[in-house]
């Protein structure tokens, strides 16, 4: 069965003015599937900021070599668009691990303007606090948003290939269950812009890890997630990370109709930062999620 027949691949771009006093607009991608909920969400593109050079222009990463002053200004602009206080921006320390942390009142604002102050060892963070903007930084890795409609809780998850195959997304749902009694059947997911299936070339060893894992889970989409594409003299394995994550969360119990996948390939989209395309010298996009008061 073709994954494009299973999962929604619609996403949209929105331009938002920073403020009446600043005519600059920032661009972000969001999922229409989640628009009807009391939640503001999206993934920023690289337009509308003040960063220069290889970080041009809306770099959100404090740990990539950009000037702290530029990143601070960019984050303040995002906060203005979201209508939140900049010091409430909340970030985890992303280490390509499987650490998941609940954001409680005392953690709000960690990592807002200092990478060293980020919530330690937290590639996923979640909360049920309203008006708390969660941020997640990516430049090819998969950003995943999980919204629990029954308990009004939200998570942002950093899933590179290591995190994905260690099932950090499913671990985050488990952590939300412990915190709020979240059930997979109540979750809506937005699997955001990231390296695409035709761009993520991997070694045979990594390809086999994905095959083994999917077979162990009894997933049928192995040949769609791991494919061979002709490169130079021979075909090489490529992995569809977004498709893999989607298949795994549906196996976990999230309904098919509640999973939306971005079709954006960061490696081939000029408006995105890409670690692989730019050989490591690049900025970071930010997935953001802010719970709003329920009517």
Secondary structure, 3 states (H helix, E strand, C coil): CCHHHHCECCCEEEEEEEECCEEEEEEEEECHHHCCCCEEEEEECCCCCCCCHHHCCCCCCCCCCCCHHHHHHHHHHHHHHHCCCHHHCEEECCCCCCCEEECCHHHCCCCCCCHHHCECCCCEEEECCCCCCEEEEECCCEEEEEEECCCCEEEEEEECHHHHHCCHHHHHHHHHHHHHCCCHHHEEEEECCECCCCCCECCHHHHHHHHHHHHHHCCCCHHHHEEEEEECCEEEEEECHHHHHHHHHHHHCCCHHHEEECCCECCCCCCCCCCCCCCCCCCCEEEEEEECCCC
